[in-house]
Amino acid sequence: MKKKKNQSKIFFCFIIGAIVTLTGFYVFQVSEMSRVSYLVSSAQGEIDSLKKENSGLKLSISQNKNLMIVEDKIKEKGYDKVGKINYMVTPGNTVATNQNN
């Protein structure tokens, strides 16, 4: 009879220990999944931010290339950069008049 009681106590302790161990593993896994999920979502936010920045940089590069092409074509036509601008002052508000009268 004592042997059966000892066996049932050992079995009961084993079951309790197994339940505690499995509960600990479950809590650990849930905690780890939450941590990984948070890391994934923050990494996804960073990826989205970098994609937006990348598309802005591509647009900037495209605009700069077009500007360089325009500047090259202007040089091919023989135009130079203007260093100093000279203005003509005309009397009154007229720029051109008909002097054939």
Backbone as JSON, one array per atom type, in Angstrom:
{
  "sequence": "MKKKKNQSKIFFCFIIGAIVTLTGFYVFQVSEMSRVSYLVSSAQGEIDSLKKENSGLKLSISQNKNLMIVEDKIKEKGYDKVGKINYMVTPGNTVATNQNN",
  "N": [[0.81, -1.18, 0.0], [1.94, 1.27, 0.8], [3.84, 1.51, -1.1], [2.33, 1.95, -3.4], [1.26, 4.44, -2.78], [3.57, 5.98, -2.67], [4.38, 5.71, -5.34], [2.21, 6.93, -6.62], [2.5, 9.52, -5.6], [4.97, 10.22, -6.68], [4.33, 10.06, -9.38], [2.35, 12.08, -9.49], [3.94, 14.33, -8.79], [5.66, 14.27, -10.95], [3.87, 14.8, -13.06], [2.98, 17.4, -12.33], [5.46, 18.74, -12.47], [6.0, 18.4, -15.21], [3.88, 19.87, -16.29], [4.47, 22.44, -15.32], [6.96, 22.84, -16.57], [6.26, 22.67, -19.32], [4.49, 24.84, -19.45], [6.25, 26.91, -18.9], [7.93, 26.74, -21.18], [5.99, 27.41, -23.12], [5.31, 30.06, -22.4], [7.79, 31.25, -22.81], [8.06, 30.87, -25.59], [5.89, 32.39, -26.58], [6.66, 34.9, -25.71], [9.06, 35.19, -27.14], [8.08, 35.08, -29.77], [6.59, 37.43, -29.82], [8.61, 39.33, -29.51], [10.11, 38.9, -31.85], [8.15, 39.49, -33.76], [7.79, 42.22, -33.25], [10.34, 43.16, -33.98], [10.32, 42.52, -36.7], [8.22, 44.14, -37.64], [9.23, 46.7, -37.09], [11.51, 46.64, -38.69], [10.26, 46.44, -41.17], [9.03, 48.92, -41.31], [11.3, 50.52, -41.46], [12.31, 49.62, -43.89], [10.29, 50.51, -45.64], [10.62, 53.27, -45.31], [13.22, 53.59, -46.32], [12.75, 52.82, -48.97], [11.15, 54.92, -49.88], [12.99, 57.03, -49.63], [14.91, 56.14, -51.41], [13.51, 56.22, -53.87], [13.16, 58.97, -54.06], [15.82, 59.77, -54.29], [16.47, 58.57, -56.74], [14.85, 60.05, -58.44], [16.03, 62.57, -58.11], [18.58, 62.09, -59.16], [17.89, 61.53, -61.8], [16.84, 64.04, -62.58], [19.15, 65.6, -62.31], [20.78, 64.42, -64.25], [19.36, 65.07, -66.56], [19.6, 67.87, -66.48], [22.35, 68.09, -66.8], [22.58, 67.13, -69.4], [21.2, 69.12, -70.8], [22.85, 71.31, -70.25], [25.18, 70.45, -71.56], [24.29, 70.45, -74.24], [23.79, 73.16, -74.59], [26.4, 74.15, -74.45], [27.41, 72.9, -76.73], [26.08, 74.33, -78.71], [27.43, 76.65, -78.62], [27.09, 78.59, -76.73], [27.99, 80.54, -73.9], [28.59, 80.89, -70.34], [27.29, 83.74, -68.76], [29.11, 86.37, -67.49], [28.91, 89.05, -66.57], [26.2, 91.25, -66.63], [25.11, 93.74, -68.79], [23.05, 96.5, -68.81], [20.8, 98.39, -70.83], [19.75, 101.69, -70.74], [16.81, 103.24, -71.55], [15.3, 106.22, -72.82], [12.4, 107.39, -71.26], [9.43, 105.36, -71.4], [9.57, 103.79, -73.64], [10.64, 101.17, -75.71], [11.09, 100.63, -78.35], [10.67, 102.68, -81.21], [8.78, 104.04, -83.94], [10.43, 105.56, -86.44], [10.02, 106.46, -88.99], [8.22, 108.41, -89.69]],
  "CA": [[0.0, 0.0, 0.0], [2.83, 2.42, 0.86], [4.53, 1.59, -2.37], [1.41, 2.56, -4.33], [1.16, 5.85, -2.42], [4.82, 6.61, -3.11], [4.34, 5.77, -6.8], [1.24, 7.94, -7.04], [3.09, 10.83, -5.28], [6.01, 10.47, -7.68], [3.62, 10.33, -10.63], [1.73, 13.39, -9.34], [5.03, 15.31, -8.87], [6.13, 14.27, -12.34], [2.86, 15.49, -13.86], [3.07, 18.82, -11.98], [6.72, 19.23, -13.05], [5.84, 18.47, -16.67], [2.98, 20.98, -16.59], [5.22, 23.68, -15.08], [7.98, 22.95, -17.61], [5.6, 22.98, -20.59], [3.98, 26.2, -19.34], [7.43, 27.78, -19.05], [8.29, 26.77, -22.6], [4.95, 28.13, -23.84], [5.47, 31.48, -22.11], [9.01, 31.66, -23.5], [7.8, 30.93, -27.03], [5.02, 33.53, -26.84], [7.5, 36.08, -25.53], [10.0, 35.24, -28.27], [7.32, 35.43, -30.98], [6.24, 38.85, -29.71], [9.83, 40.09, -29.76], [10.43, 38.77, -33.28], [7.13, 40.23, -34.49], [8.11, 43.64, -33.11], [11.52, 43.43, -34.8], [9.93, 42.46, -38.11], [7.43, 45.31, -37.99], [10.11, 47.88, -37.12], [12.35, 46.52, -39.89], [9.41, 46.74, -42.32], [8.9, 50.38, -41.34], [12.57, 51.07, -41.95], [12.38, 49.29, -45.32], [9.41, 51.44, -46.34], [11.26, 54.58, -45.28], [14.35, 53.56, -47.26], [12.22, 52.78, -50.32], [10.75, 56.29, -50.22], [14.21, 57.82, -49.81], [15.54, 55.65, -52.64], [12.81, 56.75, -55.04], [13.5, 60.4, -54.12], [17.19, 59.89, -54.82], [16.43, 58.24, -58.16], [14.29, 61.22, -59.12], [17.05, 63.62, -58.08], [19.63, 61.71, -60.12], [17.32, 61.72, -63.13], [16.78, 65.47, -62.85], [20.51, 66.09, -62.49], [21.26, 63.96, -65.55], [18.7, 65.89, -67.59], [20.2, 69.19, -66.42], [23.68, 67.99, -67.39], [22.39, 66.99, -70.85], [20.84, 70.44, -71.3], [24.06, 72.14, -70.19], [26.08, 70.0, -72.64], [23.74, 70.91, -75.52], [24.01, 74.6, -74.64], [27.82, 74.35, -74.78], [27.59, 72.5, -78.13], [25.57, 75.41, -79.55], [28.37, 77.75, -78.58], [26.76, 79.58, -75.71], [28.84, 80.54, -72.7], [27.98, 81.5, -69.16], [27.43, 85.18, -68.72], [29.77, 86.81, -66.28], [28.36, 90.32, -66.13], [25.11, 91.69, -67.49], [25.05, 95.18, -69.01], [21.7, 96.92, -69.12], [20.67, 99.65, -71.57], [18.71, 102.55, -70.22], [16.14, 103.96, -72.64], [14.55, 107.37, -72.3], [10.95, 107.19, -71.16], [8.96, 103.97, -71.27], [9.56, 103.13, -74.94], [11.8, 100.34, -76.05], [11.28, 100.84, -79.79], [9.72, 103.64, -81.79], [8.77, 104.11, -85.39], [11.03, 106.85, -86.79], [9.8, 106.71, -90.41], [7.26, 109.5, -89.87]],
  "C": [[0.87, 1.27, 0.0], [3.54, 2.62, -0.48], [3.64, 2.26, -3.42], [1.27, 4.05, -4.06], [2.41, 6.6, -2.87], [4.84, 6.75, -4.64], [3.36, 6.84, -7.28], [1.75, 9.34, -6.7], [4.15, 11.21, -6.32], [5.36, 10.81, -9.02], [2.99, 11.72, -10.61], [2.78, 14.5, -9.44], [5.56, 15.41, -10.29], [5.15, 15.04, -13.23], [2.91, 17.0, -13.59], [4.34, 19.44, -12.58], [6.63, 19.38, -14.55], [4.95, 19.65, -17.05], [3.71, 22.31, -16.41], [6.26, 23.9, -16.18], [7.35, 23.34, -18.95], [5.02, 24.39, -20.58], [5.11, 27.21, -19.5], [7.87, 27.88, -20.49], [7.27, 27.56, -23.42], [5.1, 29.64, -23.65], [6.71, 32.02, -22.81], [8.76, 31.82, -24.99], [6.9, 32.12, -27.38], [5.81, 34.82, -26.72], [8.46, 36.25, -26.71], [9.28, 35.62, -29.56], [6.93, 36.9, -30.96], [7.45, 39.72, -30.03], [10.18, 40.06, -31.25], [9.42, 39.55, -34.13], [7.4, 41.73, -34.42], [9.31, 44.0, -33.98], [11.18, 43.44, -36.29], [9.16, 43.71, -38.5], [8.29, 46.58, -38.02], [11.04, 47.83, -38.33], [11.54, 46.84, -41.14], [9.19, 48.24, -42.44], [10.15, 51.03, -41.88], [12.73, 50.8, -43.45], [11.51, 50.25, -46.13], [10.01, 52.84, -46.42], [12.42, 54.65, -46.27], [13.88, 53.5, -48.7], [11.8, 54.17, -50.78], [11.98, 57.16, -50.49], [14.9, 57.43, -51.11], [14.84, 56.21, -53.88], [13.06, 58.25, -55.18], [14.89, 60.62, -54.69], [17.24, 59.57, -56.31], [15.89, 59.42, -58.97], [15.31, 62.34, -59.19], [18.16, 63.33, -59.09], [19.12, 61.93, -61.54], [17.27, 63.2, -63.51], [18.17, 66.05, -63.09], [21.08, 65.65, -63.84], [20.65, 64.79, -66.67], [19.3, 67.28, -67.62], [21.59, 69.16, -67.05], [23.58, 67.87, -68.91], [22.07, 68.35, -71.45], [22.07, 71.35, -71.31], [25.05, 71.75, -71.29], [25.58, 70.5, -74.0], [23.93, 72.41, -75.67], [25.46, 74.9, -75.01], [28.09, 73.96, -76.24], [27.12, 73.6, -79.08], [26.47, 76.63, -79.52], [28.05, 78.83, -77.57], [27.69, 79.43, -74.52], [28.06, 81.12, -71.54], [28.27, 82.99, -69.16], [28.04, 85.58, -67.39], [29.13, 88.06, -65.71], [27.3, 90.75, -67.13], [25.14, 93.21, -67.57], [23.64, 95.53, -69.45], [21.73, 98.24, -69.89], [19.52, 100.43, -70.96], [18.12, 103.32, -71.38], [15.37, 105.14, -72.06], [13.05, 107.07, -72.32], [10.62, 105.71, -71.0], [9.01, 103.21, -72.57], [10.83, 102.34, -75.14], [12.12, 100.51, -77.52], [10.24, 101.82, -80.29], [9.82, 103.62, -83.3], [9.27, 105.49, -85.79], [10.85, 107.17, -88.27], [8.84, 107.87, -90.63], [7.91, 110.78, -90.17]]
}
